[in-house]
Amino acid sequence: MKILVVNLVLLVTVSALPRIDPLVDTKIGLIRGLQATDGDYSMFLGIPFAKVNASNPFGPSLPYPDFDDVFEANDDTAICPQREEFDNQIVGTLDCLHLNIYVPNKATTRNKLPVLVWIHGGGFFIGFAGRFIHGPKYLVKQDIILVTLNYRLGPYGFMCLDTPEVSGNQGLKDQLLALRWIKEHIDSFGGDSNKITIFGESAGGVSVDYHLLSKQEKLFNQIILQSGTAQCPWAIEDSDRSAPIALAKRLGLDTDDVNDALKFLATVQPDLVIAASLEIPNTFMPCIEKDFEGVEKFIASHPINSAIPKAKDVLILTGYNNQEMLVPYVIRPISTLSLNIFKSNLAMMFDLSNDEDLESIVRQFYVGDEEVSEEIRWNLMDFEADYTFGHPVHRSLYKYLENGGKVYYYIFSYSGGRNFVKYRNNITIGGASHADEIGYLFDASIFKESPSEEDQLVIDRITTLWANFVKYGDPTPETTDLLPIKWDPITKDALTYLDIDKELTISSRPFHKRTTFLDLFYKANQHLLKANQG
């Protein structure tokens, strides 16, 4: 880093030296961070990389002006408007397009370190980048720079109207602006702009995949996708173009004109807009955009049919958790379970109107002729986990390979004291539910106690694997006591994966029977995929 400090000659003991916060000289001005108290690193919190257009908060964001004075990067609490998941309260501000940079103190402009950029999950409607969940100390301990970023969510991030003003995918374009900012400025913080890995979980993983699919410039060298790719059935929607009218009506303006509705909504407090949007769920998601002159387009075609030319130049690490839907199915009363999940899930991807047997075929495979009961609860869980997360990741593997990609494949199976979602829901059943691995990558504040010895081993292993990938493009460049086995990339004929559990093991083709069934099902019914129709 370019640390600007006054040289002090002090005839005192080292322990009496004052703590000097880092000051970095960047192309856009001086940025002052903080020295961390839980490790040997510096924090630069809440750096704005763009700003929302006040006259059109549902459209593209604008460049953030240079800093006239020293920017005090000491606050990571900004959250984009949402109903957040911890207190279930509507919170947030449109002044939220900030990123946080965590830099090991050994990083300098002469000793540049690789960079790992986190894109949070949350279904594109919740989530934030701050230390409350994403405490950095486990990852920066691995001698890499960590960056976390916010992006707009819900109606502000994913309203898609087929107009130049609101063409869609604003949240993904916010991420793109953040990645451009990082590429241009991370060198000033001691980061290597030619060694950037982006990673994300769930909707964050989907986002990472969209950056790989996009025709925009390559701003990264490697990607890590956790429990989410653009092949997920929920990763893209045919958005409701009348959504502004519906929102405006709920907020007191009765109009049939979308532009009038948008102008009105731009004047309404974001918390009220978010509250109204909760009454029209599943409306604000990534979408396929139309072409408009002078408007940057991010998603040009359905991901099922998208080529991935970047794949041959980008190293990929991807996988998912062994019981993705565990928590939702443990906490749901039996009375809320229904065999309709087959139809509702299949309808996300397939046109069921011309083939009534599709639903029956899948239902027969997973539950036979059984009605809903405690005995088939876990069969229903397996189907939804396979269809929603596991098989989309599996299909992505082959797309990456077909496009010349080099891919490392994992399954996270560990059940311990820091399984993020199980811990929050007080679930002790074995297995790793969706997002459970986050507690081993990040020092989340919900965990009040220090990790157990076994949990610490998993923390050390997964952060070392991820950091090795960031640094060397290989999660196991050599075997060690910590990482005693070699993890090789997959091939078309050898779909090997690393099982991350109490021990590390190499296995092949996870959930083989279920995966093979869905492979055959997709192949036989490819003509009924909505992406391949009209």
N, C-alpha and C positions, 0 to 999 in steps of 0.2 A: 504494500500500500504506500501511497505518497502521504506519509504521516507528517503533518506540519506541527512541530512543537518547538518551543524555545529550549535551547540547551541550557540546563541548569547545572551549576557546580555546587554541590551541597556536601558539606563536611558533616554528614550524619550517617547513621547506619542505614543499610538498604531497606530495612523494615519501616523506616520512617519516611521513605520517599513518598510523595503524593501520587495518587493514581491519576494518570493523564489520559483523558478520553481521546480517542483517535479522531483526527481531522483529515479528511480526504479531499484532495484537489481533483475535481472532475471537469469534463468539458462544459458542464452546465452550472458549475459553481462549487463552492465549498460545502461539504456535508460532514457534520460532526455526529459521531456515534457514541456508544457507551462501551466500557469494558464490562464483560460478563462477570458475574460473581460465582458461577458454577462451573467454570472451566477456563482454559487458556485461549480465549477468543474474544473478538469484538462484535458488537451488534449495531447495525444501522437499521433503525426501525421506522416504518411508515414513510418511506421515500415515495413521493408521487411520481408515477411514470406517465400519466395521462389525466385528463379531467373530463367529466361528463359535460356535454353541451346543454346548458340550462334551458335553452329554447326547444331542444329536442332530446330529452333524456333517454328516449327509446332508440336513438340512432347512434351513429358512430361517435366515439369519444374523440377528443381533441388533444393535440400535443400540450404538454405542460411547459410553461415558460421557464427559462433559466432562472436560477436563484440570484437575486441581487445581494442578499446578505447570506451569512452562514446558515444553512438549513440544519436545524436541530433534529436529528433522526433518533428520537427517543420515545416514540409512541406507536405501538402496534395494535391499538384497540379499534381502529376503524373497521367497520363491518358494512358490507353492501346491504341494501334493504332486503329484509327477509323475516320470516318467523323462525327464529333460531331454535335449535333442537334441545337445548339444555333447560331453559326456563320456559320454553314455549311462548315467548313474548315476541311481538313484532318490534324489531329494532333496526338500526342502520341509517346510513346517510349516503347520499350520492357522491360525497367527497370521500370515496373509498378506494380509488384506483391506486393503491399503494403496494409497494413490495418491501420485504425485509431481507437483509443480507447479513449472514453470520460468517465471520472470517477468522480462521485460526490465526493467532498472533504471528506465526512464522511466515505467513503470506506477505510477500512484498512484490513490487513491480519487477524485481530481479529474481524472485522465487515464486513464480506464479503457480497457483494450485488449480486443479480441475474444479468444475462448477456443477452442482446438482440443483436443479430447479423443480420445486414442488408445485403441482396444480391440484388443489384440494377437490374432493368429491362432494356429494350432497345432492345428486339428482338434478343439478342445474337450478335448484331453487333454494338451497341452504348451503352454509359453509363459509369459512373465513380462514385467513392465513396466519393469524396471530399465535403467540406462544401458549395460549390457553390449551390448545390441543397439540400444537406443533413445536414443542420445546426442542431446541436444536442440538443439545449437548452430546447426544449419542452419535450423531452423524459428523459433527465438526471435529469430534475426537479422532476421526479417521483421516484427518488432514485433507479435507475437501471443504470447499465453500458451499454453503447451503443458501438458497434463495427461495422464499415463499411469496406468493402473490395473491391478491384479491382480483376478482372479476365480477362484473354485474350478473345478477341472477334473476330468475323469474321474468316478469314482464319487461323489466329494464334491460335484461341481458338477452332475452330470447323471444321477443315479439317479432313475428315474421309476416310482413304485409305485402310483399311483392311490389314495393314502391322504392324509389331511390332513397327516400328519407329514412325508411325503416325496412331495409332489405332482408334483415335476419341475422342471427348469430353474432349479435353485438358482444356477448360475453366472450365468445371465442376470439373475436377480433381484439377485445381488451387484452386477452392473453398474448395475442400476436404482438401488440404494441409493447407489452412487458418484455417479451423475448427479444424484440428489437432493441429495447432499452438496455437489457442485460448484455447483449452482444456488443453494443457500442461502448458501454461504460464499465463493464466488470473488470477490465484491465486496471482501472484506477484503484480498485480495491484489492489488487493482488490476485485476481482471477485470470485464468487462461481462456480467452475468448474463442480459442480453437479447440477447446475441450469441454464442451457443454453437454450435459445429459439432462433431459427433462423427464420427470416421472410424475405419476398420479395414480389415484385409486378410485374405482367406481366411475363416476362422471369425470373425475380427473384423468383416469385411464382412457376413457372415451375421447376426452379432449386431446390427450397426447397423440392418440391414433389419428384424429382429424388433422393435427399438425403434420403428421407423416403423410397423410393422403393429399394434403393441400398442394396447390400449385405455387404457393408463395415460396420465397427464398428459403434455403435450408439454414436455419438459425441454431442448429444443434447437431451433435455428432452421434448421439446414442439416445435410446429411449427405454424407460421401464414402465410397463403397464401392469397394474395390480387390479385384478377383478373388474376389468372393463376394457372393451375395445369398441370400435365403430361398428362391429358386427352385432352388438347387443341389440335385441329387438326394440328396446326403449331408447336407443341412441339417436333416433331421428323420428320426427313426426311431421305429418301434413298439418301444419299449424292452422288455427282458426283465424282467418283474415278479418273476421268481424269482432275480434277480441276487444279492441279499443271501444267499440260501441257498447259492448256488454259491460265493460268496466265503468265507462262514463255513466251509464244508466244506474248502476249500483251506487254511484257517487253523486247522483242528483241531476245529471244532464241527460235529457231524452233527445237523442239525435240519431239520424240514420247516416250521417256523414262521417266517414272515418277521420278525415282531416280535422273536422271540428272537434271530434272526440279527443284526438291526440293533442290539439292545442289546449283543450280544457285539462286533460290529464297532466300536462306539463306544469300546470299551476297548482296541482293538488299535492299535499304533503305525501311523501313516499310511503309512510306507514299506512295511510288510508288506501293508497293504490295497492299495496301488498295485501291488506285485509280484503279488499274487493277481489283480488286475483285468486285468493284461496277458495272462493266460491265457484271458480271455473277452472278446476284442476286439469292437469295434463295438457295444457294449452301452450305453454311456453317452453319449447324444447328446440334443439338444433333442427334446421330445416334445409332443404335444397333451395338455393337462391336463384333468382332470375338475373339476367345480364342487364346492367345499367351503365351507361357511359359515365366514367369518372367515379364509379363506386367500386370499392374493392370487394371482390367476391371470394368467399371462403369455402363453402361447400357447393360444388358444381354438379354432383351427381350422387345417386344413392351409393353408400359405401359398399354394398354387395357387388356393385358393378364398377367400382373405382379401381383404376390401375394404381400401383404404388411404385413409381419409378425411384423415389427416394430410398426405398427399402434396401437396394443393393449398396447404398453408401452409408447406411445407418445401422449400427449394431443394436440388437433388440433383446431385452429380457422381459419375459411376461409369464403370467400364471394367475392362479386364483386360490381360494381357500377351500378346504375339503368339505365343509358343510356350510355353503354360502347362505342358505336360508334357515339355518338352525334357530336363531333367536326368534324370527317372526313366527315360526311354527311351534316353538315351545310356549310362547306367551299367548297364542291365540286359543280361545275356547273352542272346543270341538263343534259347538253350534254355529261358528262362523266359517267353518271349512265347507267347501262345496266342490263337487266334480265339475262345476262350470269353469274352474281354473284352466282346464284344457282348452276349452273354446276361447276364452278371453285372451289367453296367452298366444295361442296359435293365430288368432285374428290380428295380432300385431304385425305379423309377417306374411301370412297367407290369405288368399282370397278363398274363403270357405263356402261361398255361395254356389259354386259349381261342383263341389265334391263333398257331400255330407259324410263320407266315410273317413275323412282326415282325422277329425276329432276322435272317432271311435277307435281308429288304429292306434293312436297314441295312448288313449285311455286304457285300452286292452293291454298294451305292453306294460304300463306302469302299475295298474291296479286290477286288471282282469275284469271280472263282473262284480267286484265288491262295491258296496255302498260306503259312504263316509263312516269311518269308525276310528277308534284309537289305533287299531292295527294298521290302517293304511295312512295314518297321519304322515309317517316318515316316507312313504312312497310318493305322496303328494309333494312333500318337501324336496325329494330327489328330483322330481320332474321340474319343479319351478327353479331349482338351483341349476339344473342342467340347461334348461331352455333359456334362462335369463343371463347366466354368467358362464358356466363351464363350457358349453358347446360353442358359444360365440368366440371364446378365447381359442378353442380348438380349431375352428374354421379359420381364424386369423393366422394361426401357425402356418397353414398351407398357403394362404395368400402371400405371406411374407416369403416363404420358400420359393413360390412360383415367380416372385419378383427379385430373386437373387439375395434374399436376406439371410443373415446369420443370426440364429435365434437360440437363446437359452430359455428353458421352460421349467417352471417350478410349480409345486403344490405346497401351500402352507397348511400344516395339519396340527400345529402345536396348541395344546390347551393348558394354559397356565394362569398365573395371577394377573397378567396384564393384557389379556384378550379384551380389546377395547369395548366391543359391543356387548359381549357376555358379561363383563364386569359391570357395565352401566345398568344391565337388566338383571343382575344377580343370578345369572345362569351358571350352573356348575357342571352340566352335562358335557362330556368330552367332545372334541372337535373344534374347529375354527370357523366361526360364523363370519359373515360379510364384515369387512373392515377391522377384524380382530387383530390383524398384523400391525396396525398403526401404533399400538401400545409398545411395540418392540423396536420401532424405527424412531419414534419421537417420545420425548419426555413430557407426556400429557399431564396437565395439572390435576386431573381427576384422580390420579393415583397418589394417595397421600403417603404411602409407605415405600421404603426402598425396595427395589426388586429382590426377590429371593435369589438364591444362588443359581437355581435352575433357570429362572427367568433371565437373569443377567447373562447366562451363557447363550441363551437364544438372542438376546439383544446384541451381544458381541458378535455372534455368528452372522445374523442377517445384516447388520450394519457393515460388517467387514465384507460380506459377499457383494452387497450393493456398492460399497465404496471401491472395492477392487474392480468391479465392472466400470465404474466411473473413471478410475485412474488408468486401468490397463486394457479395458475392453474385454476382460476375462475375469469372471468372479472367483476363479481358483487358479491364479497364475502358477501357484505351487501348493503342494499339500503341506499342511502344518498340523500341530496338535489341535488347534481350534477348528481348522477345516481339513479333516483327514482324508477326504476323497476328492477326486477330480470330477468336475462338472463340465461336460462337453456340450456343444450345441447339438440341436436336433438335426436329423436328416429325414428325408421323405420315408425312408425304410426303417428308421430307428428313432421313434418318437419317445426318447428318453427324457426323464425329468428328475429334478432334485426334490425329494420330499423333505421339507423342513419341519422336523418334529423334535422330540427330545434328543434324538440322534439324527444325523444327516444320512440319507440313503439315496441311492440311484435306483429308480424303477422305470418301467416302461408302460406307456398307454394307460393313464389313469381311468378308472371307471369304464373299462373297455367295452363291456356289453351295452351299457346305456349309450355310450358315445357312438358305437358302431350302429346301433339302431337309429340314432338321430342322423348319422351320416347317410344311411340308406334312405331315410325318410326325406331328407332335404334333396337328395339326388333324384328320387322318384317323383317329387312334387315341385321341382324347380320351376315348372311352367306356371304354377299357382302362386309363386312368390309375388307379392304386390310390386316389388321393385322391378320385376320383369314384365309387368303388364302396362300397356298404354303409356 
